[in-house]
């Protein structure tokens, strides 16, 4: 594997991806991923990788405090940085493997994967396959070139306000009141969380039905995607883009009695109703094959807690207690999945993005460093 390192910039070659994964011929013919590696010249006992399927973590808030503690940190991006329309989780773990392999070649004795938010399911899926490679195809049964050498094992996992997976998040947030997938404004007022006749506070029976219809919508979309793939003339097209309207409708955004923590009402992006109807949001633009890999509850393999249960490494699971995005019941899913291997920590008062509370970032960095010394 070749690489170019310029100060802290790291550029890694990766396997070619899917047709038109990028409109850039340069990227398609010579695909690369990018990262930032700090403190590569320090003691080679341990290195950390912080990653997310699509977020750019080359400016992650852990860099400065890790630098102060002389800890090596690689903020690594997958090929899908900033654009999840064609994201395949099976390819994203291969990209993560390129970073782990590079650090092994730098003779680091231990490598710890940090899964922040959506990165949690990615690192769990990675480690599961690194310990026992079982994936040979994407969820639509097309062969993918994953090999054991692509996925060197890591030595531990840190989860920071990690949700259980993109399919879980889409299903928890998708608006079940939509009645026509092609019409942004179609809705059934009886299951509209923004209809004040329904709440907040939301009644238990209403919520049970609401969650059922959310799952039904995810299943409907999965069935439609499979049907479209089956109908396609592969000589003409092997995929199709489509839009999923209204994906910001989790009752927990408005009803603080549900999955209670220290959060304020709303979302990490602002007013949830406005964002629900916005032109861009979680899962809004996708393709058939990508939907099955990342958004389908039935077929996505990136079920973080389930993947984590199939690993053997120690885990630090950090709950940001004022998070408006990831809730206590989701944090608990991780802890239950790995049992005695898990160390739980609550970062009191920390929001999903803790940039304006540097003391919380320092506290978190100390917790990670101390936990690492004990494993």
N, C-alpha and C positions, 0 to 999 in steps of 0.2 A: 504494500500500500504506500503510495507516494504522498508527500505532504509539502506544504510551504509554510514556514513559520516566520512572521515578521513582527518582532517584539512580542506582543500578546495575541496577534491575529493568527488564527489557525485555519488552514484550508485543507480539507480532506477529500480525496477522491472517493466516490461511492458508485455502486452498481447503477447502470441505466434503469430508468423507471418505465412508466407507461407512455403510450403514444399521446403526444400533445400534453404531457404532464406540465410542461412549460412551453411558452411561445418562443422562448429564446433558443435558437439553434446552438448557441455556445453551450448553454446548460445541458441541452438534450444530448449533444454529441460528446460532451466531456463533463458529466455531472459532478458537482461538488457540493459539500456542505461547509458551513462557516461557524467558527467559534472563537471565543476569547479565552486564552489560558494565562492566568496570572500565577506568579510564584513558581514557575517551572524550575527555577534554579535552586529552590530551597531543598531541605532534607526530603529524600524520596521515600518517606515512610507511607504517606497516604495522599491521595488526591480525590477530589470531589467533582462530580459532573452534575450540573443543574440543567434541567431540560423540560421542554413542553412540546407537544406535537406541532404547534404553530406559532407560539409567542417567541419573540426575539429576546433571548436571555443573555445577550452579550453586554447588557447594561443592568444586569440583575442587582438588586439591593444588597446581596450578600458579598459582592466583590470587595467593597471597602472594609467591612469588618473582618473578612477573611484575610485580607492583606495585612491588617494590623496584627493578626494572630499568626501570621506566617503560614497560612494554610493554602495549599494549591487548589485552585478552583478553575474548572473549565465550564464556561457558559456555552452550551452547544445548541445549535439550531438544526432541525431537520430540513430536508429539501422543501418542506411545506410551510416554511416561515411566512407568516402573514397571509396565507391563502390555503384554506382547507377544502377548497372545492373538489379536489381530486385526491384528497388524503387517503392513503391506505395504511392502516396501523401496522400491517405486516411489513411494509417497506420502511416505516418510521423506526421500527425496532432495529432494522438493519443499519439505518443511519446512526442510531445510538451506538451500535456495535463498532462502527468505525472509530468513534471517539474512545471507547473503552480499549480497543485494540491499540490505538496510538499511545495511550497512557501506559499500557503494559509494555510497549516497546521502549518507553522512557524509563522503565524499571521501577515504577511505583509498586510498592509491596501490597498495598491495599487500595481498592477503589470503591468509593461510596457513591451511589446514585441518589440524587436529590430530586424527587418528583414534586414539583410545586403546582398546586391546583390540578389542571388537566394532565400535568406530567406524572401524577401518581399512577394512573392506569398504564401509562407508557412504560415506566420503569418496572412495574410489577409484571407486565406482559413480557418485557425484555428478559427479566431474570428467570421467569418461568421457562421460557424457551431456551435460555442459556444453560439451564440445568438439565432440561430434557426437551430437545427439539422435536416437536410433533407437527408443526405447520408445514404443509407442502403446497397448499393452494391458498388463494384468496377466498372469501366467503362465497363468491360466485363460481367457485371450482375451476379457476384458471391457475395454472402452475405458477409458483413464485420461487425464485432461485435463492432460497435461504439455505445456508450451510452452517455446520457447527463452527467452522472457523470465523464466520461472520459475527458470532455472538459469544465473546469471551465472558466468563462469569464475573460478576462483581462480588464484593465482600460484605455489603450491607446496603440498606435502603433507608433514606430519610423521606418522610412524607410531610409536606408543609401545606396545611389547609387543602388537602387533596380530596377531590370528589371521586366517586367510585368508577367513573368512566363517562365518556361522551354520550353514549346511548342512554345511560341513566339520567344525565343532566337534561338532554333533549326531552326525554319522556316526562321528567318532573316539571319542566318549564313549558311544554307545548300546550297550546290553547285548545281544549277539547270542545269549545263552543263553536268552532268553525264548522259550517255545514257544506261548504263547497271548496275543495282544495284550490280551485282556480280563482276564487273570489276573496280578495283580502278582507272585505267587510261583511261577508256572510257570517251569521252567528245565531245560536240558540240562546236566548237570554236566560233560560232556566239553569244553564251550566256555565254562565259567564261570571268569573270571579270579580270582574269590574262592574257588574250590576249590583248596586248597593242593596237591592232586595235580597241578595244572597249572602252578604257579609261585607267586610268582616264585622264580627266574629263569624266563622263558618261552622255550621252544624256538622256533627260527626257523620250522620247518614249522607248528607250532601257531599261531604268530602270523600267518602268511600266511593260514591258514584263518580265523582269528578276524577279521582285517580284511575278508576276503571276505564273511563272514556279516554283519558290520556293514553293509557296503554293500548286501547283499541285503535287509536289514531296511529300510533307507531306501528302496530301490526298491519293496519290497512296500507300504510305507506310501504312497508316491507313486502307485502303481497303484490302491490302494484309494481314495485321495482322488479321483483322476480318475473312477473308476467311480461313486463316490457323487455327484459333481457331475453326471455324465451322467444319473443316475437321478432327479435332483431335479425336482419340478414347480416351475418358477421362479415360478409364480403364488402358491405357498404358502411356499417357502423357497429362498433362494439360497445358503445356507451352513449349516454345522453345526459345533458344538463337539465336540471329542473329546480323549481323554487318551492320552499316550504314556508308558507306564511304563518305569522303569529306564533312566536316561540319564546314568549316572556310572560308566562302566566302561572307561576307557582304561588299558591295561596300563602305560603310562608313569607312572601315579600310584604304582605300587608297585615297578616295576623301573627303577631309576635308570640301568641300563646302556643303556636304550633312549632315543635322542635325548638324550644326557647333557648336563647343564649343572650349575649349582651348587645345585640345588634339594634340599630334603628330601623324604622320601616323604609321600604324602597329596595333598590338594587345598587350594585356597585357602579352602574352606568347612569343612574338617575331615575326618573319617573317610570315605573314599570309599564303602565298602560301605553305611554307614548312609544316606548321601545318595543312593545309588543307589536305595534303597527309599523315600525320603522322599516326602512328599505334594507337595512343590514342588521343582522343579529345572529345568534347561535343557530347553525344549521340552515341558514336562509338560502344559500346557494350551494348546490351539491350536484353530484352525478350519481348515476345508478350504482355503479360499483363501489364508489366511495361511501354512499349511504349505508350499504350493507356492512362495510368494514368498520365504520366509526359510529353510525347513528342508530342502527337497528338493534333493538333490545334482543331480538331472537337470534341474530346471526353474528353480531360483532363479538370478536374474541377478546376485546379489550375490557373485560369485566375485571376491574382492578382487584377487589378483594378475593375473587375466585382465583385469579392468577397468583396472587400473593400467597394463598393457602398452599400452592404447589411448589413453593420455594423453601429454602432452608436457612437463609441468612437472617441476621438480626435486623430489627426494624425499629426506628424511632418515628412515632406518630404524633405530630404536633397539631393541636387544635387552636385556631385563632378565634378567641371567644366572642369577638364582635363582628364576625364574618356575616355578610348579607348574602353570600353566594354558596358557601358550603356549610352544612348544618350539623349539629352534634350527632344525629342518628347516622349520618354518613361517615363521620369520623369513627364512630363505634363499629361500623362494618369492617373497617380495616383491622381494628384491634381484635375482634372476634375471629377474623380470618387467619391470624398468625399466632394467637394465644400467647404462650409464655415467651415467645421470641420478641414480643412487642413491648417497647417502653413508651408509655403515654406521657405527654406533657401538654399542659394548657398555657398558652401565651395570653395572659389576661388582658383584655381590652384591645387586642390586636385586630385590625380590620383585614380584609382580604389583601389589600395593598397597603402595607404599613409604612409607606415612605415618609409620612409626616410624623411618625413616632420613632425616631432613631434609637431611643432607649429600648424599644421593643426589639428592634433589629439586633442591637448589641446583646440583649438577653438571649435571643434566639441563637446567635452565633456562639455564645458561651455554652448553651445547652448542647448544641451539635458537637462542639469541640470536646466537651466533657464526656458525652456519650461515646464518642469515637474512641477515646482513650480506654474505655472499659470493654470494648468488644474484641 
